[in-house]
Amino acid sequence: MTPGLISVIVPCYNQGIYLKETIQSALASTYRPLEIIIINDGSTDHSLKLAKELEAQHPEVRVLDQANAGVTKARNVGIAAANGEYILPLDGDDLISATYIEKGLGVLSTRPEVKVVYCQAEKFSATARKPWKLKPFSLQQLAKDNMIFVSALFRKVDALAVGGFSEDMQLGREDWEFWIKLLKNGGEVVQLPEVGFFYRLTPTSKRKKTGGSQFKRARIAYLNAKHADFFERELNGPLRIQRSWSKPYNTLLKLFGKL
């Protein structure tokens, strides 16, 4: 592991149309030293060819190729292969600002009590751009919903200590579960007061594919089974389908001896 080095982990599945722009946004970073690891997750488009071309053109880019196994596995493969002390996941169609890494590591490298640094963000498409309204961080709020997008900065050692991203979570919002297990036993979170991350809206995005009620119910059941201690502490019982009502509902049930 190289002190001060940040490893940008870029899983890519059939995102060749956007991949070059994503990598260029990382290469434009004002922070060095930096490495960019592209994990081609069994793409069937031209993603691997383009990734290899970027690797040949830029010494900071490295390409790993695997059979399709999903984004959580791809991220974990990238984290395991990373030489950096710090990690920044960046999906193969999203973008970061030139100063995001430098300013984020300005916090993370000088404040050992901080485990995660993220920023303000925008959602964008070919025709529109809008602020991504994120709720302020607290553990109780994290128990009800996620406000930290996957492209936040953290230490590799902290990610490895909790086993990385959970590869058995195939229900979407796997970043939410990762932040829960990374932060539930301690560690501060800092949000930078500027826009540094740009989330691309596409018709085939996983967020849209896993937004239905059946995914929501399965996701909540998974989280409750895996992090019962966290929800008991923060919500006085399990996370409910109506998430914002979880704590008052659990408290009422306990009052009447129903939980």
C-alpha positions in Angstrom: 0.0 0.0 0.0 1.4 3.4 -1.0 0.9 6.2 1.5 -0.9 9.2 0.0 -1.9 7.4 -3.2 -5.6 7.3 -4.1 -7.0 4.5 -6.1 -10.0 5.4 -8.2 -12.0 2.2 -8.7 -14.1 2.1 -11.9 -16.4 -0.9 -12.4 -17.7 -1.0 -16.0 -20.4 -3.1 -17.6 -21.4 -2.0 -21.1 -20.7 1.6 -20.4 -18.2 2.1 -23.2 -20.2 5.1 -24.5 -19.4 7.0 -21.3 -16.2 5.4 -20.1 -13.7 7.8 -21.7 -15.4 10.8 -20.3 -15.4 9.2 -16.8 -11.7 8.4 -16.9 -10.9 11.9 -18.3 -12.7 13.5 -15.3 -10.5 11.4 -12.9 -7.3 12.1 -14.8 -8.1 15.9 -14.7 -7.9 15.7 -10.9 -5.6 18.2 -9.3 -4.5 15.6 -6.8 -1.5 13.3 -7.3 -0.4 10.5 -6.8 -3.3 8.8 -8.3 -4.1 5.5 -10.0 -7.3 4.5 -11.9 -8.3 0.9 -12.0 -11.0 0.0 -14.5 -12.7 -3.4 -13.8 -14.4 -4.6 -17.0 -17.3 -6.7 -15.6 -17.8 -9.0 -18.6 -19.0 -6.2 -21.0 -20.4 -7.2 -24.3 -19.9 -3.8 -25.9 -16.6 -2.1 -26.7 -15.8 -1.2 -23.1 -12.8 -3.6 -22.8 -11.3 -2.4 -26.0 -11.7 1.3 -25.0 -10.3 0.5 -21.5 -7.2 -1.1 -23.0 -6.7 2.0 -25.2 -6.9 4.3 -22.2 -4.4 2.0 -20.3 -2.0 2.3 -23.2 -2.3 6.1 -23.3 -2.2 6.9 -19.6 0.3 5.3 -17.2 -2.0 6.0 -14.3 -4.7 3.7 -15.8 -4.8 0.0 -15.2 -7.4 -2.5 -16.5 -8.7 -5.7 -14.9 -11.0 -8.0 -16.8 -13.5 -10.5 -15.3 -16.5 -12.5 -16.2 -19.7 -10.7 -15.4 -20.2 -10.9 -11.6 -21.9 -7.7 -10.7 -20.9 -4.3 -9.5 -20.2 -5.2 -5.9 -17.8 -8.0 -6.9 -16.1 -5.6 -9.4 -15.6 -3.0 -6.8 -14.1 -5.5 -4.4 -11.7 -6.8 -7.0 -10.6 -3.3 -7.6 -10.2 -2.5 -3.9 -8.2 -5.7 -3.4 -5.9 -4.8 -6.3 -5.5 -1.1 -5.3 -2.1 0.1 -4.3 -3.5 3.2 -2.7 -4.0 4.1 0.9 -7.3 5.8 -0.1 -10.2 4.6 -2.3 -12.7 6.4 -4.4 -15.3 4.3 -6.3 -16.5 5.9 -9.5 -19.0 4.1 -11.7 -18.2 3.9 -15.4 -20.7 6.6 -16.5 -20.3 9.2 -13.7 -18.0 12.2 -13.3 -16.1 14.0 -10.6 -14.8 17.6 -10.5 -11.1 18.3 -10.8 -10.8 19.4 -7.1 -12.9 16.8 -5.4 -10.1 14.3 -4.6 -7.7 17.0 -3.4 -10.2 18.7 -1.1 -11.6 15.3 0.1 -8.1 14.0 1.0 -7.3 17.3 2.6 -9.8 16.2 5.3 -9.3 12.4 5.3 -5.5 12.6 5.5 -5.4 15.0 8.4 -8.3 13.8 10.5 -8.0 10.2 11.6 -11.4 10.3 13.3 -13.1 10.8 9.9 -13.9 7.6 7.9 -15.8 9.0 5.0 -15.7 12.2 3.0 -18.2 13.1 0.2 -19.5 16.3 -1.3 -22.5 17.9 -2.8 -23.7 16.4 -6.1 -25.7 16.9 -9.2 -27.7 14.5 -11.3 -27.5 15.0 -15.1 -28.5 13.6 -18.4 -28.1 14.6 -22.1 -30.8 17.2 -21.7 -31.0 18.3 -18.1 -29.0 19.0 -14.9 -30.3 19.4 -11.3 -29.0 19.4 -7.8 -29.1 16.1 -5.9 -30.8 17.0 -2.7 -29.1 14.9 0.0 -30.2 14.9 3.6 -27.7 15.8 6.3 -25.8 12.8 7.7 -26.5 11.2 11.0 -26.5 7.5 12.0 -30.2 7.6 12.7 -30.9 9.1 9.3 -28.6 6.5 7.7 -30.7 3.8 9.4 -33.7 5.2 7.4 -32.2 6.1 4.1 -28.9 6.6 2.4 -27.5 10.1 1.8 -23.9 9.1 0.8 -23.5 8.2 -2.8 -21.0 5.5 -3.7 -18.4 7.9 -4.9 -17.1 9.0 -1.5 -13.5 8.8 -0.3 -12.4 6.3 2.4 -9.4 4.4 3.6 -8.6 1.0 2.0 -7.9 -0.5 5.5 -11.3 0.5 6.7 -13.0 -1.1 3.7 -11.1 -4.3 4.1 -11.9 -4.4 7.9 -15.6 -4.7 7.1 -15.2 -7.1 4.2 -15.7 -4.6 1.4 -19.1 -4.4 -0.4 -21.4 -7.3 0.3 -21.4 -9.4 -2.8 -24.6 -11.3 -1.7 -26.6 -8.0 -1.9 -28.0 -8.0 -5.4 -31.0 -5.8 -4.7 -29.6 -2.3 -5.4 -28.4 0.4 -2.9 -25.4 -1.8 -2.0 -23.6 1.4 -1.2 -26.1 2.1 1.6 -25.4 -1.3 3.3 -21.6 -0.6 2.9 -21.9 2.7 4.7 -23.9 1.1 7.5 -21.3 -1.5 8.2 -18.4 0.9 7.8 -19.9 3.6 10.1 -22.2 1.9 12.6 -19.4 1.2 15.2 -17.8 4.6 14.9 -16.2 7.1 12.6 -17.1 10.6 11.5 -18.4 11.7 8.1 -17.7 15.0 6.4 -19.5 16.5 3.4 -17.6 19.1 1.5 -19.6 22.3 0.8 -19.3 22.2 -3.0 -20.4 20.1 -5.9 -17.8 17.5 -6.8 -19.8 14.5 -8.0 -22.0 14.2 -11.1 -24.4 11.2 -11.3 -25.5 10.4 -14.8 -29.2 9.5 -15.3 -29.7 6.8 -18.0 -32.7 4.7 -18.9 -30.9 1.5 -17.9 -29.4 2.7 -14.6 -29.5 0.2 -11.8 -31.2 2.7 -9.5 -34.2 2.6 -11.9 -34.1 -1.1 -12.3 -34.2 -1.8 -8.6 -36.7 0.9 -7.5 -39.8 -1.2 -7.4 -41.7 -2.3 -4.3 -40.5 -5.9 -4.5 -36.8 -4.8 -4.4 -37.6 -2.4 -1.6 -39.1 -5.1 0.6 -36.4 -7.6 -0.1 -33.7 -4.9 0.5 -35.2 -4.0 3.9 -35.5 -7.6 4.9 -31.8 -8.1 4.0 -30.7 -5.0 6.0 -32.7 -6.0 9.0 -31.3 -9.5 9.0 -27.7 -8.3 8.6 -27.8 -5.2 10.9 -30.4 -5.9 13.5 -28.2 -4.4 16.2 -27.8 -1.1 14.3 -31.5 -0.7 13.7 -32.4 -1.6 17.3 -30.0 1.1 18.5 -31.0 3.8 16.0 -34.7 3.0 15.4 -35.7 1.1 18.5 -36.4 -2.0 16.3 -36.4 -3.0 12.7 -36.5 -0.8 9.6 -40.0 -0.7 8.3 -41.4 -0.3 4.8 -42.5 3.2 5.7 -39.0 4.0 6.8 -39.5 7.5 8.3 -42.1 6.0 10.7 -39.9 3.1 11.8 -38.8 4.6 15.2 -42.2 5.9 16.4 -43.9 2.7 15.2 -41.3 0.5 17.0 -41.5 2.6 20.1 -45.3 2.3 20.1 -45.2 -1.5 19.6 -42.8 -1.8 22.5 -45.0 0.4 24.7 -47.8 -2.1 24.2 -45.6 -5.1 24.5 -46.0 -6.1 20.8 -42.3 -6.0 19.9 
